[in-house]
Amino acid sequence: MHTHVRDFRSVAVLGLGLMGRGIAQVITQAGIPVVVLETGEHRLAAGVEAIAAFLAEGVRRGKVTPEQREATLGRFTGTTDVADLATADLVIEAVVERAEVKRELLAAVGGVVAADAVVATNTSALSVTDLAAAVPSPQRVAGLHFFNPAPLMPVVEVVAALQTDPAVTAALTAFVERIGKVAVPVRDRPGFLVNKLLMPYLNDVVDELDAGLASAEDIDIALRLGLGYRMGPLELLDLIGLDTHHHATTSAYRATLDPQFAPPPLLGQMVAAGYLGRKSGRGFRVGCPAADTEEVAAP
Ligand SMILES: NC(=O)c1ccc[n+]([C@@H]2O[C@H](COP(=O)([O-])OP(=O)(O)OC[C@H]3O[C@@H](n4cnc5c(N)ncnc54)[C@H](O)[C@@H]3O)[C@@H](O)[C@H]2O)c1
């Protein structure tokens, strides 16, 4: 009954962008050394600088001691050469969300590390099963889906592809707990668990707003206070980025032809108009025309 669980000793993180740097930080903070692969020295430096700044803020707030900060930073090694990942027993891929880039890199890294090293991908929307098919010994491939920002968000989805050996998901679940997070095992479906349930909800809300059920503000107030959510759906959409949600739900729709993922017409129009939410200064709740008028009218 009891599956043998491996204790990973050396982790490789591929990509030191928004997610890679958060994932690498969480792992080094748990005392595990990490080697990070990036495309160039300046990207490595920028990533490590961002982690150092995050930890400095932790020191300022009294959440991290200066010693912990130094020890964490001392556990990083950066490289631009895949050959330097050879001794990693766990690889976590967090490079750009492009299937061909991920496939090529995962195949290369899978050929460099030991045949039984576990290979995980942090993809949000690509099929883990498709990516696993590109890696030698695909039974050791799984999804490890962190949420943004990785150092603060407590849950990680452990995604079993069609090929994944159950011992691999067991080892990843133990690893997630070891780095202080909560693991949720899920199957490989568009959106996995959280986003699979979130996308239709957000789509419904946009359709109901378009149909005039209530104002954007009142929809947010009612769902926040009625369900005890921390954010209303429309302020959440502004935070996620309307283009990001549009892209994700469109890709889930294409993969499944399930109408609950079909992008709402109003969402597509907002994206076409460049109203992308917080990042563009205008969305469903930020920078709405009424507020703009008031600002202009103010003396
Ligand atoms: N941003 C989010 O909220 C979020 C949440 C969960 C999962 N994800 C997923 O995490 C992954 C990374 O997303 P992100 O937001 O960190 O992207 P990002 O663009 O911030 O970072 C990607 C990094 O990958 C690097 N990279 C590209 N090709 C590479 C290669 N061949 N070798 C090494 N490094 C390479 C880039 O230089 C860049 O620094 C994506 O698959 C995304 O879907 C994102």
The ligand as an SDF file (V2000), in Angstrom:
LIG
                    3D

 44 48  0  0  0  0  0  0  0  0999 V2000
    1.9310   34.1010  -14.5620 N   0  0  0  0  0  0  0  0  0  0  0  0
    1.0750   33.3270  -13.8990 C   0  0  0  0  0  0  0  0  0  0  0  0
    0.1690   33.8030  -13.1910 O   0  0  0  0  0  0  0  0  0  0  0  0
    1.2140   31.8270  -13.9740 C   0  0  0  0  0  0  0  0  0  0  0  0
    0.5920   31.0380  -12.9830 C   0  0  0  0  0  0  0  0  0  0  0  0
    0.7700   29.6410  -13.0230 C   0  0  0  0  0  0  0  0  0  0  0  0
    1.5090   29.0820  -14.0480 C   0  0  0  0  0  0  0  0  0  0  0  0
    2.0930   29.8570  -15.0100 N   0  0  0  0  0  0  0  0  0  0  0  0
    2.9030   29.2110  -16.0550 C   0  0  0  0  0  0  0  0  0  0  0  0
    4.2700   29.2990  -15.6730 O   0  0  0  0  0  0  0  0  0  0  0  0
    5.0920   29.3700  -16.8450 C   0  0  0  0  0  0  0  0  0  0  0  0
    5.9690   30.6030  -16.7800 C   0  0  0  0  0  0  0  0  0  0  0  0
    5.1500   31.7430  -16.7410 O   0  0  0  0  0  0  0  0  0  0  0  0
    5.7110   33.1740  -16.2790 P   0  0  0  0  0  0  0  0  0  0  0  0
    4.5280   34.0010  -16.0160 O   0  0  0  0  0  0  0  0  0  0  0  0
    6.7490   32.9880  -15.2300 O   0  0  0  0  0  0  0  0  0  0  0  0
    6.4330   33.6470  -17.6330 O   0  0  0  0  0  0  0  0  0  0  0  0
    7.5980   34.7290  -17.8180 P   0  0  0  0  0  0  0  0  0  0  0  0
    7.5010   35.1820  -19.2170 O   0  0  0  0  0  0  0  0  0  0  0  0
    7.5920   35.7170  -16.6920 O   0  0  0  0  0  0  0  0  0  0  0  0
    8.9610   33.8780  -17.6420 O   0  0  0  0  0  0  0  0  0  0  0  0
    9.3790   32.9100  -18.5600 C   0  0  0  0  0  0  0  0  0  0  0  0
   10.9030   32.8400  -18.4930 C   0  0  0  0  0  0  0  0  0  0  0  0
   11.3300   31.7030  -19.2510 O   0  0  0  0  0  0  0  0  0  0  0  0
   12.5570   32.0360  -19.8260 C   0  0  0  0  0  0  0  0  0  0  0  0
   12.8250   31.1050  -20.9390 N   0  0  0  0  0  0  0  0  0  0  0  0
   12.2440   31.0790  -22.1540 C   0  0  0  0  0  0  0  0  0  0  0  0
   12.7680   30.0750  -22.9010 N   0  0  0  0  0  0  0  0  0  0  0  0
   13.6900   29.4560  -22.1340 C   0  0  0  0  0  0  0  0  0  0  0  0
   14.5730   28.3690  -22.3350 C   0  0  0  0  0  0  0  0  0  0  0  0
   14.5940   27.7060  -23.4890 N   0  0  0  0  0  0  0  0  0  0  0  0
   15.4070   28.0240  -21.3220 N   0  0  0  0  0  0  0  0  0  0  0  0
   15.3920   28.6740  -20.1510 C   0  0  0  0  0  0  0  0  0  0  0  0
   14.5730   29.7360  -19.8910 N   0  0  0  0  0  0  0  0  0  0  0  0
   13.7340   30.1150  -20.8770 C   0  0  0  0  0  0  0  0  0  0  0  0
   12.3950   33.4810  -20.2650 C   0  0  0  0  0  0  0  0  0  0  0  0
   13.6730   34.0940  -20.4400 O   0  0  0  0  0  0  0  0  0  0  0  0
   11.6130   34.0630  -19.0820 C   0  0  0  0  0  0  0  0  0  0  0  0
   12.4630   34.6350  -18.1060 O   0  0  0  0  0  0  0  0  0  0  0  0
    4.1310   29.3220  -18.0300 C   0  0  0  0  0  0  0  0  0  0  0  0
    4.0130   28.0000  -18.4700 O   0  0  0  0  0  0  0  0  0  0  0  0
    2.8290   29.8140  -17.4330 C   0  0  0  0  0  0  0  0  0  0  0  0
    1.7070   29.3240  -18.1210 O   0  0  0  0  0  0  0  0  0  0  0  0
    1.9650   31.2290  -14.9760 C   0  0  0  0  0  0  0  0  0  0  0  0
  1  2  1  0
  2  3  2  0
  2  4  1  0
  4  5  1  0
  4 44  2  0
  5  6  2  0
  6  7  1  0
  7  8  2  0
  8  9  1  0
  8 44  1  0
  9 10  1  0
  9 42  1  0
 10 11  1  0
 11 12  1  0
 11 40  1  0
 12 13  1  0
 13 14  1  0
 14 15  2  0
 14 16  1  0
 14 17  1  0
 17 18  1  0
 18 19  2  0
 18 20  1  0
 18 21  1  0
 21 22  1  0
 22 23  1  0
 23 24  1  0
 23 38  1  0
 24 25  1  0
 25 26  1  0
 25 36  1  0
 26 27  1  0
 26 35  1  0
 27 28  2  0
 28 29  1  0
 29 30  1  0
 29 35  2  0
 30 31  1  0
 30 32  2  0
 32 33  1  0
 33 34  2  0
 34 35  1  0
 36 37  1  0
 36 38  1  0
 38 39  1  0
 40 41  1  0
 40 42  1  0
 42 43  1  0
M  CHG  2   8   1  16  -1
M  END
$$$$
